[in-house]
Amino acid sequence: MKKCIVTVLFLLTFTVSIQAQNADFLETLQIDALTMNEKLLLYSTLKMDCVFPTLMNGIIGFGSGSFAQADYLSGTIGFLGDTIGFGFLLFIYAADSFRMIYLDTDTINLLAGTGIVCVILSKAYQLLIPSLYAEIQNKKIARKIFGH
């Protein structure tokens, strides 16, 4: 079952990343020679979808959907937000479990609160940004194809 899930996620990542690279394909086309139906077909083929990147960011996290969408800045922000948030929580767990250092209750509460806030803000950002990025890219593609 795990192999099946990993395979599906890999294929979705591959599909979304190919979709993101299709925008560069427009530079090589002579769009003026196309009819309106051909332009509509080209737009529907090249437009960016936001469902799979949003699901990847929500399920896997760490900016994986944004990276697959070729939005490297948002992917890096999501990756750092999840890494920092989970890092705080793992630090508390390791310090408590292995008795590496003594942490008083106030410090534990501060670190836990910071970690939880980082994870929540990172997840909220990661769930919103793929649709915004896709909207911006689709507008760019429409401007290149239709000239508006």
C-alpha positions, 0 to 999 in steps of 0.5 A, spaced: 500 500 500 505 504 501 508 503 494 502 504 491 501 511 495 508 513 493 508 511 486 501 515 485 505 521 489 511 521 484 506 521 478 502 527 481 509 531 482 511 529 475 505 531 472 504 538 475 512 539 474 511 538 467 505 542 467 509 548 470 514 547 464 509 548 459 509 555 460 516 556 457 513 552 451 509 559 449 516 562 447 517 558 441 510 558 438 507 563 433 501 564 436 498 570 431 498 564 426 493 560 430 485 560 430 481 562 436 479 555 437 486 553 437 488 558 442 483 556 446 485 549 446 492 551 447 490 555 453 486 549 456 492 544 455 497 549 458 493 552 464 496 550 471 492 546 476 492 547 483 488 541 486 494 536 486 499 542 489 494 544 494 493 536 496 501 535 496 502 541 501 496 539 505 498 531 506 506 531 505 507 538 507 514 541 507 512 545 500 512 539 496 506 541 492 509 548 491 516 545 489 512 541 484 508 547 481 515 550 480 514 555 485 521 555 488 520 561 493 513 558 496 516 551 496 522 554 500 518 558 505 513 552 506 519 547 507 522 552 512 516 553 516 515 546 517 522 544 518 522 550 524 515 548 527 517 540 527 524 542 529 521 545 536 516 540 537 522 534 536 527 538 540 522 538 546 520 531 545 528 529 545 529 533 551 524 530 555 525 523 553 532 522 553 533 527 559 539 531 555 537 537 558 533 540 563 527 544 561 522 548 566 515 548 564 515 555 562 520 554 556 517 547 554 510 551 553 514 557 549 517 552 545 511 548 544 507 554 542 512 557 537 512 550 534 505 549 533 504 556 531 509 555 526 506 549 523 499 552 523 501 558 519 506 554 515 500 549 513 495 555 512 500 558 507 501 552 503 494 551 502 493 558 500 499 559 495 498 554 490 491 557 488 494 564 488 500 562 484 496 558 479 492 564 478 498 568 476 501 563 471 494 562 468 493 570 467 500 570 464 499 564 459 492 567 457 496 574 456 501 571 452 496 567 448 490 572 447 494 578 447 490 581 453 
